[in-house]
């Protein structure tokens, strides 16, 4: 039902986008939106500081006249995704923080694991116990000697008088069979994995062991300019370890369940002729960006429009937390 709703909404927005005039006057600080020129400026800044991102053209028939022909959208490829969201999505409601919410709307961006590290650390500290500092009573026969070297002097002399043990005679005697300290190399070789076999074992359990290995997925990410919402829009297309395209259900495994089929929809790419791609819907992007601009201003700083995409990549990370695309740790405002 949700997918049908998204399809109908997408078609309606497509018509509205066609009728919407191109934004020419900057309203970045007032509403958090971008003009096409500002999008290109922010894209150039992203490419300069993060060379993994590059400008792309797309299909000739889908060129947008309000953008430079050689700067239609941004792309980064082969982005690793090591884990599924369910493997890290163990948060509780107390660990979440709504980043942005309207007064009359229950929607908003959810920053998962916001308080997780602090709360979990406090819980861990609460479980720690400090052992008693009262002195232990040591029996007289266990009291340490004040002169340990003198106590062992006679024993050391006796050891020096004995001949060295011949290991060949020891093995032939069979005494090592009952020695727990000796390793059974034959048994050990059977249990050890074969290095060249990629984890397979000599006991025939290699298939079971290999099935437990989670292969790395990769994603191609695009950032387009949405003319209707006047904001950037993120698109994703995933592949398995054999470079085989992922299904929609498989890609949904790498999307936060707080946003799957809500914030993220599967739609046709505006610049490419391909299968439907997962897209982080831009209906709330401007509101979130406006809130960030206001928060930065309250701190005495001024958020510049050219860092828009760097900030954008930060807050959409909550939607796809296991796709390792963001290497921008710090940036100047």
Secondary structure, 3 states (H helix, E strand, C coil): CHHHHHHHHHHHHHHHHHHCCCCCCCCHHHHCCCCHHHHHHHHHHHHHHCCCCEEECCCHHHCCCCCCCCCCEEEEEEEEECCCHHHHCCCCHHHCEEEECCCCCCCCEEECCCCHHHHHHHHHHHHCCCCCCCCCCCCHHHCCCCCHHHHCHHHHHHHHHCCCCCHHHHHHHCHHHHCCCCCCHHHHHHHCECHHHCCCECCCCHHHHHHCCCCCEEEEEEEEEECCCCEEEEEEEEECCCCCECCHHHHHCCCCCCCECCCEEEECCCCCCCCCEEEECHHHHHHHHHHHHHHHHHCCCCCCHHHHHHHHHHHHHHCCCCECCCCCCCCCC
